[in-house]
Amino acid sequence: MALNLEDKKQVVEEVSALAQSALAVVAAEYRGLSAVQMDKLRDAARDANVTVRVVKNTLARRALAGSAHESMAETLTGPLVLLFSTADHGSAAKVTKEFAKKNDKLVARSLSIGSGLLGSDRLDAIASLPNRDQAIAMLMSVMKAPVGKLARTLAAVRDAKEAA
């Protein structure tokens, strides 16, 4: 169904708002995916707080203009789905990577984090980044180890002094 001018303006507004608030955007080719598979992609994305939009490339280019992800415009060719991550920098890449493992028809074309355009070869690296909670847990475990070692050392010194 063809969109009239007002519908196109509305789509550009919605996608532009998503692009402005997105921490990361992944553009992936979905040629060959069935409607059921696309629904599964949307479900996986929804669980990870990722917004999925299928938009005509010309409208997507207009929507991305002026946002931090503007550099993606040159990579928007062919049938693409855009995944917008607003909660975590790596969640859109994780959703794309996990879904592509089971569905080889989904192929990442490009991704943008912050204001930088990255090639699809960087998807695995970005997808393997820990989310905020995981990063804090990792930091706390690193910080906890020296404190535990110090406590054991002080306890050993105390025991040595009591024994003497």
C-alpha positions, 0 to 999 in steps of 0.5 A, a space after each residue: 500500500 502506497 503512503 501519501 505525503 502526510 503518512 510519509 511525514 508521520 513515519 519520518 517523524 516517528 523514526 526521527 524521534 527513535 533515532 534521536 533517543 537511540 544509543 545504537 542502531 543496526 541496519 540488517 537485510 531481511 530478504 527471504 524472511 517470512 512474516 512468522 520469522 519477522 514476528 519472532 524477530 520483533 518478539 526477541 527485540 521487544 524482550 530486549 527493549 529494542 524497537 524494530 522498524 521496517 521503513 523505506 530507505 528514502 524515508 529512513 535517510 530523512 529520519 536519520 538526518 540530523 541525528 547521531 546516526 546520520 552516517 548510516 544513510 549511505 549504507 541504506 540500500 535494499 530491503 532493510 530492517 532498522 533496530 533501535 536500542 535505547 536502553 543499552 548500547 549493545 542490545 540491538 547488536 545482540 538481538 541481531 546476532 542471536 536471531 541471525 544464528 537461527 535465521 541466516 536470511 537476516 544479514 547485518 549491513 551496518 551499525 551505528 553507536 553514538 556518532 560512529 558508523 561501524 561495518 557489519 564485521 564489528 557486530 560480534 564485538 559489539 554484541 559481546 559487550 556486557 550490558 550496564 548491569 553486567 559491567 557493574 557486576 564485573 567491576 564489583 567482583 574485581 573490586 571485591 577480590 583485593 578487599 577480601 585478600 586484605 581482610 584475610 591478611 589482616 586476620 592472619 596478622 591478628 592471629 599471629 599477634 595473638 599467638 605471640 
